[in-house]
Amino acid sequence: METIFLAQVMGALYGFLAIVLGAFGAHALKQKLTPELLHSFETGVKYQMYHAIVLIVLSFNLGFDKPLDSAIVNCFIYGTLLFSFSIYALCLSGAKGKKLRFLGPVTPIGGLLLAAGWALLLYSFVSPII
């Protein structure tokens, strides 16, 4: 699959799911989650939406003529998947009293991928002038 198309599809999918999951969290989960778990769930939704928007913007602005462009997009796609969706699973399982603790290390790995995506994007901006 071409990277531009992948960025557009995943950006749109992540945006759509952020709206759906945000509404789900605000309405259906408000009575089921503790305030701390609800805050964590909302953090997952926010980061998912931020990176959905970034993917859409990048798909229209990167040249995708360098491997670096694909690496940036992949960091954002997989970072969002690992970060946000592990938070959702941890929150939902925690509300049921069966927290999936094995997902605990997945969230920071996703966060590292998101940070790497931003660092690579910064590098792509400054590398032509250094």
DSSP file (Angstrom, degrees, kcal/mol; ACC not computed):
  #  RESIDUE AA STRUCTURE BP1 BP2  ACC     N-H-->O    O-->H-N    N-H-->O    O-->H-N    TCO  KAPPA ALPHA  PHI   PSI    X-CA   Y-CA   Z-CA
    1    1 A M              0   0    0      0, 0.0     2,-0.1     0, 0.0     5,-0.0   0.000 360.0 360.0 360.0 133.7    0.0    0.0    0.0
    2    2 A E     >  -     0   0    0      1,-0.1     4,-2.5     4,-0.0     5,-0.2  -0.369 360.0-126.9 -65.2 140.9    1.4    3.4   -0.9
    3    3 A T  H  > S+     0   0    0      1,-0.2     4,-2.7     2,-0.2     5,-0.2   0.850 107.1  54.1 -62.4 -37.9    2.4    5.4    2.1
    4    4 A I  H  > S+     0   0    0      2,-0.2     4,-2.3     1,-0.2    -1,-0.2   0.948 112.0  44.8 -60.9 -47.6    0.4    8.5    1.2
    5    5 A F  H  > S+     0   0    0      1,-0.2     4,-3.0     2,-0.2     5,-0.2   0.905 112.7  51.7 -62.5 -42.3   -2.8    6.4    0.9
    6    6 A L  H  X S+     0   0    0     -4,-2.5     4,-2.8     1,-0.2     5,-0.3   0.916 109.9  49.1 -61.2 -44.1   -1.9    4.6    4.2
    7    7 A A  H  X S+     0   0    0     -4,-2.7     4,-2.2     2,-0.2    -1,-0.2   0.905 114.1  46.2 -62.5 -41.5   -1.5    7.9    6.0
    8    8 A Q  H  X S+     0   0    0     -4,-2.3     4,-2.4    -5,-0.2    -2,-0.2   0.933 115.5  44.7 -67.3 -46.2   -4.8    9.2    4.6
    9    9 A V  H  X S+     0   0    0     -4,-3.0     4,-2.8     2,-0.2    -2,-0.2   0.938 117.4  43.6 -65.0 -47.1   -6.7    6.0    5.4
   10   10 A M  H  X S+     0   0    0     -4,-2.8     4,-3.0    -5,-0.2     5,-0.2   0.877 113.2  52.5 -69.3 -35.8   -5.3    5.6    8.9
   11   11 A G  H  X S+     0   0    0     -4,-2.2     4,-2.2    -5,-0.3    -1,-0.2   0.933 113.7  43.3 -62.5 -45.2   -5.7    9.3    9.7
   12   12 A A  H  X S+     0   0    0     -4,-2.4     4,-2.6     2,-0.2    -2,-0.2   0.911 115.9  48.3 -66.6 -42.1   -9.3    9.2    8.7
   13   13 A L  H  X S+     0   0    0     -4,-2.8     4,-2.8    -5,-0.2     5,-0.2   0.934 113.0  47.0 -64.0 -46.5   -9.9    5.9   10.6
   14   14 A Y  H  X S+     0   0    0     -4,-3.0     4,-2.1     2,-0.2    -1,-0.2   0.893 113.1  50.1 -63.1 -39.0   -8.2    7.2   13.7
   15   15 A G  H  X S+     0   0    0     -4,-2.2     4,-1.8    -5,-0.2    -2,-0.2   0.935 112.2  46.9 -63.4 -46.5  -10.2   10.4   13.5
   16   16 A F  H  X S+     0   0    0     -4,-2.6     4,-2.3     1,-0.2    -2,-0.2   0.940 114.1  47.0 -59.3 -49.0  -13.4    8.6   13.1
   17   17 A L  H  X S+     0   0    0     -4,-2.8     4,-3.3     1,-0.2     5,-0.3   0.832 107.3  57.5 -65.9 -31.8  -12.6    6.2   16.0
   18   18 A A  H  X S+     0   0    0     -4,-2.1     4,-2.2    -5,-0.2    -1,-0.2   0.902 108.9  46.3 -64.5 -39.9  -11.5    9.1   18.2
   19   19 A I  H  X S+     0   0    0     -4,-1.8     4,-2.3     2,-0.2    -2,-0.2   0.946 116.5  44.1 -65.5 -47.9  -15.0   10.7   17.8
   20   20 A V  H  X S+     0   0    0     -4,-2.3     4,-2.5     1,-0.2    -2,-0.2   0.942 117.9  43.5 -63.6 -48.8  -16.8    7.4   18.4
   21   21 A L  H  X S+     0   0    0     -4,-3.3     4,-2.7     2,-0.2    -1,-0.2   0.854 112.1  54.2 -68.3 -34.1  -14.6    6.4   21.4
   22   22 A G  H  X S+     0   0    0     -4,-2.2     4,-2.5    -5,-0.3    -1,-0.2   0.921 111.5  44.4 -63.9 -43.8  -14.7    9.9   22.8
   23   23 A A  H  X S+     0   0    0     -4,-2.3     4,-2.0     2,-0.2     5,-0.5   0.906 113.0  52.0 -65.9 -41.0  -18.5    9.9   22.7
   24   24 A F  H  X>S+     0   0    0     -4,-2.5     5,-1.9    -5,-0.2     4,-1.0   0.921 112.6  45.8 -59.4 -45.2  -18.5    6.4   24.2
   25   25 A G  H  <5S+     0   0    0     -4,-2.7    -2,-0.2     1,-0.2    -1,-0.2   0.902 113.6  48.4 -65.3 -41.9  -16.3    7.5   27.0
   26   26 A A  H  <5S+     0   0    0     -4,-2.5    -1,-0.2    -5,-0.2    -2,-0.2   0.805 129.0  18.7 -70.9 -29.2  -18.2   10.7   27.7
   27   27 A H  H  <5S+     0   0    0     -4,-2.0     4,-0.4    -5,-0.2    -3,-0.2   0.857 130.8  31.5-108.3 -59.8  -21.6    8.9   27.8
   28   28 A A  T  <5S+     0   0    0     -4,-1.0     3,-0.3    -5,-0.5     4,-0.2   0.828 125.6  39.6 -75.7 -31.9  -21.4    5.2   28.3
   29   29 A L  S >><S+     0   0    0     -5,-1.9     4,-2.6     1,-0.2     3,-0.6   0.591  88.2  90.6 -95.9 -10.2  -18.3    5.0   30.4
   30   30 A K  T 34 S+     0   0    0     -6,-0.3    -1,-0.2     1,-0.3    -2,-0.1   0.850  97.6  36.3 -56.1 -36.9  -18.9    8.0   32.6
   31   31 A Q  T 34 S+     0   0    0     -4,-0.4    -1,-0.3    -3,-0.3    -2,-0.1   0.622 119.4  50.2 -89.5 -14.6  -20.7    6.0   35.3
   32   32 A K  T <4 S+     0   0    0     -3,-0.6     2,-0.3    -4,-0.2    -2,-0.2   0.742 100.7  64.3 -97.6 -26.2  -18.5    2.9   34.9
   33   33 A L  S  < S-     0   0    0     -4,-2.6    59,-0.1    -8,-0.1    58,-0.0  -0.731  81.6-117.0-102.2 148.1  -15.0    4.3   35.1
   34   34 A T     >  -     0   0    0     -2,-0.3     4,-2.9     1,-0.1     5,-0.2  -0.363  38.3-104.1 -68.0 160.1  -13.4    6.0   38.1
   35   35 A P  H  > S+     0   0    0      0, 0.0     4,-2.2     0, 0.0     5,-0.1   0.877 124.0  52.1 -55.4 -36.9  -12.4    9.6   37.4
   36   36 A E  H  > S+     0   0    0      2,-0.2     4,-2.0     1,-0.2     5,-0.1   0.928 111.9  44.3 -66.1 -44.8   -8.8    8.5   37.1
   37   37 A L  H  > S+     0   0    0      2,-0.2     4,-2.6     1,-0.2    -1,-0.2   0.885 112.7  52.1 -66.8 -38.1   -9.6    5.8   34.5
   38   38 A L  H  X S+     0   0    0     -4,-2.9     4,-2.5     2,-0.2    -1,-0.2   0.902 108.7  50.7 -64.6 -40.1  -11.9    8.2   32.6
   39   39 A H  H  X S+     0   0    0     -4,-2.2     4,-1.9    -5,-0.2    -2,-0.2   0.915 111.1  48.5 -62.3 -42.9   -9.1   10.8   32.5
   40   40 A S  H  X S+     0   0    0     -4,-2.0     4,-2.1     2,-0.2    -2,-0.2   0.917 110.6  51.0 -62.5 -43.6   -6.7    8.1   31.1
   41   41 A F  H  X S+     0   0    0     -4,-2.6     4,-2.0     1,-0.2    -2,-0.2   0.923 109.8  50.0 -59.2 -45.5   -9.3    7.1   28.5
   42   42 A E  H  X S+     0   0    0     -4,-2.5     4,-2.6     1,-0.2    -1,-0.2   0.848 106.5  55.9 -63.6 -34.2   -9.7   10.7   27.5
   43   43 A T  H  X S+     0   0    0     -4,-1.9     4,-2.6     2,-0.2     5,-0.3   0.923 106.5  50.3 -62.6 -43.7   -6.0   11.1   27.2
   44   44 A G  H  X S+     0   0    0     -4,-2.1     4,-2.0     1,-0.2    -2,-0.2   0.907 111.5  48.4 -59.0 -42.4   -5.9    8.1   24.7
   45   45 A V  H  X S+     0   0    0     -4,-2.0     4,-2.5     2,-0.2    -2,-0.2   0.920 111.6  49.4 -64.9 -44.5   -8.7    9.8   22.7
   46   46 A K  H  X S+     0   0    0     -4,-2.6     4,-2.9     1,-0.2     5,-0.2   0.944 112.6  45.9 -61.6 -48.6   -6.9   13.2   22.6
   47   47 A Y  H  X S+     0   0    0     -4,-2.6     4,-2.1     1,-0.2    -1,-0.2   0.874 111.9  53.0 -63.8 -35.5   -3.6   11.7   21.5
   48   48 A Q  H  X S+     0   0    0     -4,-2.0     4,-1.8    -5,-0.3    -1,-0.2   0.933 111.7  45.0 -64.0 -45.0   -5.4    9.6   18.9
   49   49 A M  H  X S+     0   0    0     -4,-2.5     4,-2.3     2,-0.2     5,-0.2   0.914 110.5  53.9 -67.5 -41.7   -7.2   12.6   17.4
   50   50 A Y  H  X S+     0   0    0     -4,-2.9     4,-2.1     1,-0.2    -1,-0.2   0.934 113.6  42.4 -55.7 -45.2   -4.0   14.7   17.4
   51   51 A H  H  X S+     0   0    0     -4,-2.1     4,-2.2     2,-0.2    -1,-0.2   0.749 108.2  59.0 -79.7 -22.5   -2.2   12.1   15.5
   52   52 A A  H  X S+     0   0    0     -4,-1.8     4,-2.0     2,-0.2    -1,-0.2   0.932 109.7  44.9 -63.5 -45.7   -5.1   11.5   13.1
   53   53 A I  H  X S+     0   0    0     -4,-2.3     4,-2.7     1,-0.2    -2,-0.2   0.919 111.7  52.1 -64.4 -43.6   -4.9   15.1   12.1
   54   54 A V  H  X S+     0   0    0     -4,-2.1     4,-3.1    -5,-0.2     5,-0.2   0.916 108.3  51.5 -59.8 -43.5   -1.1   15.0   11.8
   55   55 A L  H  X S+     0   0    0     -4,-2.2     4,-2.1     2,-0.2    -1,-0.2   0.912 111.2  47.3 -60.9 -42.8   -1.4   11.9    9.5
   56   56 A I  H  X S+     0   0    0     -4,-2.0     4,-0.9     2,-0.2    -2,-0.2   0.941 114.2  46.8 -64.0 -46.5   -3.9   13.7    7.2
   57   57 A V  H >X S+     0   0    0     -4,-2.7     3,-0.8     1,-0.2     4,-0.8   0.930 113.4  48.5 -61.7 -45.7   -1.8   16.9    7.1
   58   58 A L  H >X S+     0   0    0     -4,-3.1     4,-2.9     1,-0.2     3,-0.8   0.873 103.2  61.5 -63.2 -35.9    1.4   14.9    6.4
   59   59 A S  H 3< S+     0   0    0     -4,-2.1    -1,-0.2     1,-0.3    -2,-0.2   0.777 111.8  39.1 -63.5 -24.3   -0.3   12.9    3.7
   60   60 A F  H << S+     0   0    0     -4,-0.9    -1,-0.3    -3,-0.8    -2,-0.2   0.523 124.7  37.0 -99.3  -7.2   -0.9   16.1    1.8
   61   61 A N  H << S+     0   0    0     -3,-0.8     2,-0.2    -4,-0.8    -2,-0.2   0.696  92.4  83.4-120.5 -25.9    2.5   17.8    2.6
   62   62 A L     <  -     0   0    0     -4,-2.9   -58,-0.0    -5,-0.2     0, 0.0  -0.542  67.1-140.4 -79.7 149.9    5.3   15.3    2.6
   63   63 A G        -     0   0    0     -2,-0.2    -1,-0.1     1,-0.0   -59,-0.1   0.740  18.7-149.0 -78.7 -22.7    6.8   14.3   -0.7
   64   64 A F        +     0   0    0      1,-0.1   -61,-0.1     2,-0.1   -60,-0.1   0.824  64.6 117.9  52.7  34.1    7.1   10.7    0.2
   65   65 A D        +     0   0    0      5,-0.0    -1,-0.1     0, 0.0     3,-0.0   0.373  64.5  58.9-104.8   0.6   10.2   10.5   -2.0
   66   66 A K  S >> S-     0   0    0      1,-0.1     4,-1.0     0, 0.0     3,-0.9  -0.953  83.3-124.5-128.2 148.6   12.5    9.6    0.9
   67   67 A P  H 3> S+     0   0    0      0, 0.0     4,-2.2     0, 0.0     5,-0.2   0.804 109.3  68.1 -58.7 -27.7   12.4    6.7    3.3
   68   68 A L  H 3> S+     0   0    0      1,-0.2     4,-2.3     2,-0.2     5,-0.2   0.878  94.2  55.7 -60.0 -38.3   12.3    9.2    6.2
   69   69 A D  H <> S+     0   0    0     -3,-0.9     4,-1.9     1,-0.2    -1,-0.2   0.915 109.4  45.6 -62.2 -43.3    8.8   10.3    5.1
   70   70 A S  H  X S+     0   0    0     -4,-1.0     4,-2.7     1,-0.2    -1,-0.2   0.874 110.2  54.7 -67.0 -37.1    7.5    6.7    5.4
   71   71 A A  H  X S+     0   0    0     -4,-2.2     4,-2.4     2,-0.2    -2,-0.2   0.901 107.3  50.7 -63.6 -40.3    9.3    6.2    8.7
   72   72 A I  H  X S+     0   0    0     -4,-2.3     4,-2.0     2,-0.2    -2,-0.2   0.950 112.8  45.4 -60.8 -49.8    7.6    9.3   10.1
   73   73 A V  H  X S+     0   0    0     -4,-1.9     4,-2.6     1,-0.2    -2,-0.2   0.913 112.7  50.6 -61.9 -44.1    4.2    8.1    9.1
   74   74 A N  H  X S+     0   0    0     -4,-2.7     4,-2.7     1,-0.2     5,-0.4   0.893 107.8  53.2 -63.7 -39.2    4.8    4.6   10.4
   75   75 A C  H  X S+     0   0    0     -4,-2.4     4,-2.1     1,-0.2     5,-0.2   0.919 112.7  44.8 -60.4 -42.5    5.9    5.9   13.8
   76   76 A F  H  X S+     0   0    0     -4,-2.0     4,-2.0     2,-0.2    -2,-0.2   0.897 115.2  47.3 -69.8 -39.8    2.7    7.9   14.0
   77   77 A I  H  X S+     0   0    0     -4,-2.6     4,-2.0     2,-0.2    -2,-0.2   0.972 121.1  34.4 -66.1 -53.5    0.5    5.0   12.9
   78   78 A Y  H  X S+     0   0    0     -4,-2.7     4,-2.6     2,-0.2     5,-0.3   0.849 116.6  55.2 -74.2 -33.0    2.0    2.3   15.1
   79   79 A G  H  X S+     0   0    0     -4,-2.1     4,-3.0    -5,-0.4     5,-0.3   0.926 110.1  46.2 -63.0 -44.2    2.7    4.7   18.0
   80   80 A T  H  X>S+     0   0    0     -4,-2.0     4,-1.8    -5,-0.2     5,-0.9   0.918 112.5  51.1 -63.4 -43.9   -1.0    5.7   18.0
   81   81 A L  H  X5S+     0   0    0     -4,-2.0     4,-1.0    -5,-0.2     5,-0.4   0.951 117.3  38.1 -59.0 -50.7   -2.2    2.1   17.8
   82   82 A L  H  X5S+     0   0    0     -4,-2.6     4,-0.9     3,-0.2    -2,-0.2   0.917 122.2  42.5 -69.2 -43.4    0.0    1.0   20.7
   83   83 A F  H  X5S+     0   0    0     -4,-3.0     4,-1.6    -5,-0.3    -3,-0.2   0.993 122.5  31.3 -69.4 -62.9   -0.4    4.1   22.9
   84   84 A S  H  X5S+     0   0    0     -4,-1.8     4,-2.3    -5,-0.3    -3,-0.2   0.918 120.8  47.7 -67.6 -44.8   -4.1    4.9   22.6
   85   85 A F  H  X<S+     0   0    0     -4,-1.0     4,-2.0    -5,-0.9    -1,-0.2   0.801 109.7  53.0 -73.7 -26.0   -5.5    1.4   22.2
   86   86 A S  H  X S+     0   0    0     -4,-0.9     4,-2.5    -5,-0.4    -1,-0.2   0.876 108.8  51.5 -71.1 -35.7   -3.5    0.0   25.1
   87   87 A I  H  X S+     0   0    0     -4,-1.6     4,-2.7     2,-0.2     5,-0.2   0.930 109.3  50.0 -63.1 -44.4   -4.9    2.8   27.2
   88   88 A Y  H  X S+     0   0    0     -4,-2.3     4,-2.8     1,-0.2     5,-0.3   0.938 112.8  46.4 -58.9 -46.3   -8.4    1.9   26.2
   89   89 A A  H  X S+     0   0    0     -4,-2.0     4,-2.4     1,-0.2    11,-0.3   0.897 112.7  49.7 -65.2 -40.3   -7.9   -1.8   27.0
   90   90 A L  H  X S+     0   0    0     -4,-2.5     4,-2.1     2,-0.2    -1,-0.2   0.913 114.0  45.5 -64.5 -41.8   -6.3   -0.9   30.3
   91   91 A C  H  X S+     0   0    0     -4,-2.7     4,-2.0     2,-0.2    -2,-0.2   0.941 115.6  44.8 -67.0 -48.0   -9.1    1.3   31.3
   92   92 A L  H  X S+     0   0    0     -4,-2.8     4,-0.9    -5,-0.2    -2,-0.2   0.900 116.6  45.3 -66.1 -40.4  -11.9   -1.0   30.2
   93   93 A S  H  <>S+     0   0    0     -4,-2.4     5,-2.3    -5,-0.3     3,-0.3   0.868 111.3  54.0 -71.0 -34.5  -10.3   -4.0   31.8
   94   94 A G  H ><5S+     0   0    0     -4,-2.1     3,-1.1    -5,-0.3     5,-0.2   0.856 103.5  56.2 -65.2 -35.3   -9.6   -2.0   35.0
   95   95 A A  H 3<5S+     0   0    0     -4,-2.0    -1,-0.2     1,-0.3    -2,-0.2   0.793 107.4  49.5 -66.6 -27.2  -13.3   -1.1   35.2
   96   96 A K  T 3<5S-     0   0    0     -4,-0.9    -1,-0.3    -3,-0.3    -2,-0.2   0.429 118.0-113.9 -90.2   0.6  -14.1   -4.8   35.2
   97   97 A G  T < 5S+     0   0    0     -3,-1.1    -3,-0.2    -4,-0.2    -2,-0.1   0.598  94.9  97.8  78.9  11.6  -11.6   -5.5   37.9
   98   98 A K      < -     0   0    0     -5,-2.3    -4,-0.2    -6,-0.2    -3,-0.1  -0.474  59.3-168.5-127.6  60.0   -9.4   -7.6   35.6
   99   99 A K        -     0   0    0     -5,-0.2     2,-1.8     1,-0.1     3,-0.1  -0.268  23.7-130.6 -57.4 127.5   -6.7   -5.1   34.5
  100  100 A L    >   +     0   0    0    -11,-0.3     3,-2.0     1,-0.2     4,-0.3  -0.582  31.0 179.4 -79.5  81.8   -4.7   -6.5   31.7
  101  101 A R  G >  S+     0   0    0     -2,-1.8     3,-1.8     1,-0.3    -1,-0.2   0.741  70.0  71.7 -62.7 -25.5   -1.3   -5.7   33.3
  102  102 A F  G 3  S+     0   0    0      1,-0.3    -1,-0.3     2,-0.2     4,-0.3   0.732  91.7  61.0 -64.1 -18.4    0.7   -7.1   30.4
  103  103 A L  G X> S+     0   0    0     -3,-2.0     4,-1.3     1,-0.2     3,-1.0   0.623  79.1  90.2 -81.2 -12.2   -0.4   -4.1   28.4
  104  104 A G  T <4 S+     0   0    0     -3,-1.8     3,-0.4    -4,-0.3    -1,-0.2   0.890  89.2  43.5 -51.1 -47.4    1.3   -1.7   30.8
  105  105 A P  T 3> S+     0   0    0      0, 0.0     4,-1.2     0, 0.0    -1,-0.3   0.687 103.2  68.6 -74.3 -15.6    4.6   -1.7   28.9
  106  106 A V  H <> S+     0   0    0     -3,-1.0     4,-2.4    -4,-0.3     5,-0.2   0.894  91.4  60.1 -69.1 -39.0    2.8   -1.3   25.6
  107  107 A T  H  X S+     0   0    0     -4,-1.3     4,-2.3    -3,-0.4    -1,-0.2   0.930 105.9  44.6 -58.8 -49.9    1.7    2.2   26.3
  108  108 A P  H  > S+     0   0    0      0, 0.0     4,-2.5     0, 0.0    -1,-0.2   0.835 109.9  56.5 -66.9 -28.2    5.2    3.7   26.8
  109  109 A I  H  X S+     0   0    0     -4,-1.2     4,-2.1     2,-0.2    -2,-0.2   0.934 108.9  47.1 -64.4 -43.3    6.4    1.9   23.7
  110  110 A G  H  X S+     0   0    0     -4,-2.4     4,-2.2     1,-0.2    -1,-0.2   0.909 111.0  51.7 -61.1 -41.8    3.6    3.6   21.7
  111  111 A G  H  X S+     0   0    0     -4,-2.3     4,-2.6     1,-0.2    -2,-0.2   0.886 107.8  51.9 -62.2 -39.1    4.6    6.9   23.3
  112  112 A L  H  X S+     0   0    0     -4,-2.5     4,-2.7     2,-0.2    -1,-0.2   0.893 108.8  50.8 -64.3 -39.5    8.2    6.4   22.3
  113  113 A L  H  X S+     0   0    0     -4,-2.1     4,-2.4     2,-0.2    -2,-0.2   0.902 110.4  49.3 -64.5 -39.8    7.1    5.7   18.7
  114  114 A L  H  X S+     0   0    0     -4,-2.2     4,-2.1     2,-0.2    -2,-0.2   0.935 112.4  47.6 -64.0 -44.5    5.1    8.9   18.8
  115  115 A A  H  X S+     0   0    0     -4,-2.6     4,-2.6     1,-0.2    -2,-0.2   0.900 111.0  52.0 -62.0 -40.1    8.0   10.9   20.1
  116  116 A A  H  X S+     0   0    0     -4,-2.7     4,-2.9     2,-0.2     5,-0.2   0.898 107.1  53.4 -63.1 -40.0   10.3    9.3   17.5
  117  117 A G  H  X S+     0   0    0     -4,-2.4     4,-2.1     1,-0.2    -1,-0.2   0.920 111.2  45.4 -60.1 -44.1    7.8   10.3   14.8
  118  118 A W  H  X S+     0   0    0     -4,-2.1     4,-2.5     2,-0.2    -2,-0.2   0.899 112.9  50.3 -66.6 -40.1    8.0   13.9   16.0
  119  119 A A  H  X S+     0   0    0     -4,-2.6     4,-2.5     2,-0.2    -2,-0.2   0.908 111.6  48.2 -64.4 -41.5   11.8   13.8   16.3
  120  120 A L  H  X S+     0   0    0     -4,-2.9     4,-2.4     2,-0.2    -1,-0.2   0.879 110.4  51.8 -66.0 -37.1   12.0   12.5   12.7
  121  121 A L  H  X S+     0   0    0     -4,-2.1     4,-1.4    -5,-0.2    -2,-0.2   0.926 110.4  48.5 -64.3 -43.9    9.6   15.1   11.5
  122  122 A L  H  X S+     0   0    0     -4,-2.5     4,-2.3     1,-0.2     3,-0.5   0.931 111.0  51.0 -59.1 -45.7   11.8   17.8   13.2
  123  123 A Y  H  X S+     0   0    0     -4,-2.5     4,-2.7     1,-0.2    -2,-0.2   0.900 106.1  55.0 -59.6 -41.1   14.9   16.2   11.6
  124  124 A S  H  < S+     0   0    0     -4,-2.4    -1,-0.2     1,-0.2    -2,-0.2   0.809 111.0  46.3 -64.6 -27.7   13.2   16.3    8.1
  125  125 A F  H  < S+     0   0    0     -4,-1.4    -1,-0.2    -3,-0.5    -2,-0.2   0.884 121.3  34.1 -78.9 -40.4   12.6   20.0    8.6
  126  126 A V  H >X S+     0   0    0     -4,-2.3     3,-1.4     1,-0.2     4,-0.8   0.694  97.1  81.1 -92.5 -18.9   16.1   21.0    9.8
  127  127 A S  G >< S+     0   0    0     -4,-2.7     3,-0.6     1,-0.3    -1,-0.2   0.837  87.0  57.6 -60.9 -33.7   18.3   18.6    7.9
  128  128 A P  G 34 S+     0   0    0      0, 0.0    -1,-0.3     0, 0.0    -2,-0.1   0.747 111.1  43.7 -68.2 -18.5   18.3   20.6    4.6
  129  129 A I  G <4        0   0    0     -3,-1.4    -2,-0.2    -4,-0.2    -3,-0.1   0.485 360.0 360.0-106.7  -2.1   19.8   23.6    6.5
  130  130 A I    <<        0   0    0     -4,-0.8    -1,-0.1    -3,-0.6    -3,-0.1   0.443 360.0 360.0-103.9 360.0   22.4   21.9    8.6
